[in-house]
Amino acid sequence: MIRTVVAFEKDESRDKIADMLERSGVTVRFRCRSGAEVIRAVKTMGSGVVICGHKLADVSCEHLAHELRGQAKFLILAKQNQLELLSDPDVFKLQLPISAGELRGSVSILIQLDEISARSQIPQRTDEEQHMIAKAKELLMESRGFTEAQAHKYLQKRSMETGTKLAETARQILEM
């Protein structure tokens, strides 16, 4: 999923960085001017990578990074004297001017870190839930002649149609 935000106060800077990323294969989902826009974008996406200057129209990017800690990875692009003022160790920093290769490489790493974080936040099933799902698949395989893959797909489809978790759908099938 694409969860990349480019946020700069100046339209020219924002478009230059976003275009540089997109030319190098990184899709930008949101282009923002203010911290409020970045917060809305990150909340919409659930997490993400924010590439920004040292300040936006309404907030410093270091403060914004603090506000969104745990929800977004931040890469601040600025001149050396501005970067020296940043003290947050969780904020990634690169000095301007920057090459497209440096930018793409840094953003790619942050996207990977964001994806790892997003995956680790997915709730894992308990042993009991996994056992129930396996039993429901076995029942579907015996009663309907499904393969294991077909039984799993059937459970997923029923789960989506009813808006229930896969384990709950499996429980319902076992009780029928």
VENBELLIN-V29992 format. One record per pair of residues at least 12 apart in sequence whose C-alpha atoms are under 10 Angstrom apart, sorted by sequence separation. I is the first residue (numbers start at 1). J is the second residue. D is the distance in whole Angstrom. If there is no record, write none. Layout:
I,J,D / I,J,D
//
This chain:
6,18,6 / 18,30,9 / 29,41,9 / 30,42,9 / 38,50,8 / 62,74,9 / 83,95,7 / 94,106,9 / 137,149,9 / 139,151,9 / 140,152,9 / 155,167,9 / 157,169,10 / 158,170,9 / 5,18,9 / 6,19,10 / 18,31,8 / 61,74,8 / 62,75,10 / 80,93,10 / 82,95,9 / 83,96,10 / 93,106,9 / 137,150,9 / 138,151,8 / 155,168,10 / 156,169,8 / 4,18,10 / 17,31,10 / 38,52,10 / 61,75,9 / 62,76,8 / 79,93,10 / 80,94,8 / 81,95,9 / 92,106,9 / 134,148,9 / 137,151,5 / 138,152,10 / 140,154,9 / 152,166,9 / 155,169,7 / 156,170,9 / 6,21,9 / 50,65,9 / 61,76,7 / 75,90,10 / 76,91,7 / 77,92,9 / 78,93,8 / 79,94,8 / 80,95,6 / 92,107,10 / 136,151,8 / 137,152,6 / 140,155,9 / 155,170,7 / 158,173,10 / 15,31,8 / 29,45,9 / 74,90,8 / 75,91,6 / 76,92,6 / 77,93,6 / 78,94,7 / 79,95,5 / 80,96,7 / 136,152,9 / 137,153,10 / 4,21,10 / 14,31,7 / 15,32,10 / 73,90,8 / 74,91,5 / 75,92,5 / 76,93,5 / 77,94,5 / 78,95,5 / 79,96,5 / 80,97,10 / 134,151,10 / 137,154,9 / 14,32,8 / 32,50,10 / 38,56,10 / 73,91,7 / 74,92,6 / 75,93,5 / 76,94,6 / 77,95,6 / 78,96,5 / 79,97,8 / 92,110,9 / 133,151,10 / 134,152,9 / 137,155,8 / 152,170,10 / 155,173,9 / 14,33,8 / 29,48,10 / 31,50,10 / 33,52,9 / 73,92,8 / 74,93,8 / 75,94,7 / 76,95,8 / 77,96,6 / 78,97,8 / 133,152,8 / 136,155,8 / 11,31,9 / 30,50,9 / 31,51,10 / 32,52,9 / 35,55,9 / 36,56,10 / 48,68,10 / 70,90,10 / 76,96,10 / 77,97,9 / 78,98,9 / 11,32,9 / 28,49,10 / 31,52,10 / 34,55,9 / 35,56,6 / 36,57,9 / 37,58,10 / 47,68,9 / 54,75,10 / 55,76,9 / 69,90,8 / 77,98,8 / 4,26,8 / 5,27,9 / 6,28,7 / 10,32,10 / 11,33,8 / 28,50,10 / 33,55,10 / 34,56,5 / 35,57,7 / 36,58,8 / 48,70,10 / 49,71,9 / 50,72,7 / 51,73,9 / 52,74,8 / 53,75,8 / 54,76,6 / 55,77,10 / 66,88,8 / 69,91,9 / 133,155,8 / 4,27,7 / 5,28,6 / 6,29,8 / 7,30,8 / 8,31,8 / 9,32,8 / 10,33,7 / 28,51,10 / 33,56,6 / 34,57,5 / 35,58,6 / 36,59,9 / 47,70,8 / 48,71,7 / 49,72,5 / 50,73,6 / 51,74,6 / 52,75,6 / 53,76,5 / 54,77,7 / 55,78,9 / 62,85,10 / 63,86,10 / 65,88,9 / 2,26,9 / 3,27,9 / 4,28,5 / 5,29,6 / 6,30,6 / 7,31,6 / 8,32,7 / 9,33,5 / 32,56,9 / 33,57,6 / 34,58,6 / 35,59,6 / 47,71,5 / 48,72,5 / 49,73,5 / 50,74,5 / 51,75,5 / 52,76,5 / 53,77,5 / 54,78,6 / 62,86,7 / 66,90,9 / 2,27,7 / 3,28,7 / 4,29,5 / 5,30,5 / 6,31,5 / 7,32,4 / 8,33,5 / 9,34,7 / 32,57,10 / 33,58,9 / 34,59,7 / 35,60,8 / 39,64,8 / 43,68,9 / 46,71,7 / 47,72,5 / 48,73,6 / 49,74,6 / 50,75,6 / 51,76,6 / 52,77,6 / 53,78,6 / 54,79,9 / 61,86,9 / 62,87,8 / 63,88,9 / 65,90,8 / 66,91,9 / 2,28,7 / 3,29,6 / 4,30,7 / 5,31,6 / 6,32,6 / 7,33,6 / 8,34,8 / 9,35,9 / 34,60,10 / 35,61,8 / 38,64,9 / 39,65,10 / 42,68,8 / 45,71,10 / 46,72,9 / 47,73,8 / 48,74,9 / 49,75,8 / 50,76,8 / 51,77,7 / 52,78,9 / 53,79,9 / 62,88,7 / 65,91,7 / 77,103,9 / 2,29,6 / 3,30,8 / 4,31,9 / 5,32,7 / 6,33,9 / 7,34,7 / 8,35,9 / 34,61,10 / 45,72,10 / 55,82,10 / 1,29,10 / 2,30,10 / 7,35,8 / 35,63,9 / 36,64,9 / 39,67,9 / 43,71,8 / 54,82,7 / 62,90,10 / 75,103,10 / 35,64,7 / 39,68,7 / 42,71,7 / 43,72,10 / 53,82,10 / 54,83,8 / 62,91,7 / 7,37,9 / 34,64,10 / 35,65,10 / 38,68,9 / 42,72,7 / 53,83,10 / 61,91,9 / 7,38,7 / 54,85,9 / 75,106,8 / 136,167,9 / 139,170,10 / 5,37,10 / 6,38,9 / 35,67,10 / 39,71,10 / 54,86,8 / 75,107,8 / 5,38,7 / 18,51,9 / 39,72,10 / 74,107,9 / 133,166,7 / 134,167,10 / 136,169,9 / 137,170,8 / 140,173,9 / 17,51,9 / 73,107,10 / 132,166,10 / 133,167,6 / 136,170,5 / 139,173,8 / 140,174,9 / 17,52,9 / 75,110,8 / 132,167,7 / 133,168,9 / 135,170,8 / 136,171,7 / 139,174,8 / 5,41,8 / 74,110,8 / 130,166,10 / 131,167,9 / 132,168,9 / 133,169,8 / 134,170,8 / 135,171,9 / 136,172,9 / 137,173,9 / 4,41,9 / 5,42,8 / 14,51,9 / 73,110,7 / 129,166,9 / 130,167,7 / 132,169,10 / 133,170,5 / 136,173,6 / 137,174,9 / 3,41,9 / 4,42,9 / 14,52,8 / 72,110,9 / 73,111,8 / 129,167,5 / 132,170,6 / 133,171,8 / 135,173,10 / 136,174,6 / 3,42,8 / 13,52,9 / 14,53,9 / 54,93,10 / 72,111,10 / 128,167,9 / 129,168,8 / 131,170,10 / 132,171,6 / 135,174,8 / 136,175,10 / 5,45,10 / 13,53,9 / 53,93,10 / 73,113,8 / 130,170,10 / 132,172,10 / 133,173,9 / 3,44,9 / 4,45,9 / 51,92,9 / 52,93,10 / 53,94,10 / 72,113,10 / 73,114,7 / 125,166,10 / 126,167,10 / 129,170,9 / 132,173,10 / 133,174,9 / 3,45,6 / 51,93,10 / 72,114,7 / 125,167,8 / 129,171,9 / 132,174,8 / 2,45,8 / 3,46,8 / 4,47,9 / 5,48,7 / 6,49,8 / 7,50,7 / 8,51,8 / 9,52,9 / 10,53,9 / 53,96,10 / 71,114,9 / 1,45,9 / 3,47,7 / 4,48,6 / 5,49,6 / 6,50,6 / 7,51,6 / 8,52,5 / 9,53,8 / 70,114,10 / 73,117,10 / 3,48,5 / 4,49,5 / 5,50,5 / 6,51,5 / 7,52,5 / 8,53,5 / 9,54,9 / 72,117,10 / 2,48,8 / 3,49,6 / 4,50,6 / 5,51,6 / 6,52,6 / 7,53,7 / 8,54,8 / 9,55,7 / 10,56,8 / 71,117,9 / 1,48,10 / 2,49,9 / 3,50,9 / 4,51,8 / 5,52,8 / 6,53,9 / 7,54,10 / 8,55,7 / 9,56,5 / 10,57,9 / 70,117,9 / 71,118,9 / 7,55,9 / 8,56,6 / 9,57,5 / 7,56,7 / 8,57,8 / 9,58,9 / 7,57,10 / 9,59,10 / 51,103,10 / 8,61,10 / 7,61,9 / 51,107,8 / 50,107,9 / 49,107,8 / 49,108,10 / 51,110,10 / 17,77,10 / 50,110,9 / 49,110,7 / 50,111,10 / 48,110,9 / 49,111,6 / 48,111,7 / 49,112,10 / 49,113,9 / 48,113,10 / 49,114,7 / 48,114,6 / 49,115,10 / 5,72,10 / 47,114,7 / 48,115,8 / 4,72,10 / 8,76,10 / 47,115,9 / 3,72,9 / 4,73,10 / 5,74,10 / 6,75,10 / 7,76,10 / 8,77,10 / 48,117,10 / 47,117,9 / 48,118,9 / 47,118,7 / 46,118,8 / 24,100,7 / 23,100,9 / 24,101,8 / 26,104,7 / 20,99,9 / 21,100,7 / 24,103,9 / 25,104,8 / 20,100,6 / 21,101,9 / 24,104,7 / 17,98,10 / 19,100,10 / 20,101,9 / 23,104,10 / 24,105,10 / 26,107,8 / 21,103,7 / 22,104,9 / 26,108,8 / 17,100,9 / 20,103,8 / 21,104,6 / 25,108,10 / 20,104,8 / 26,111,10 / 17,103,9 / 21,107,9 / 4,107,9 / 4,110,10 / 4,111,8 / 3,111,8 / 2,111,9 / 4,114,10 / 3,114,9 / 3,115,9 / 1,115,9
//
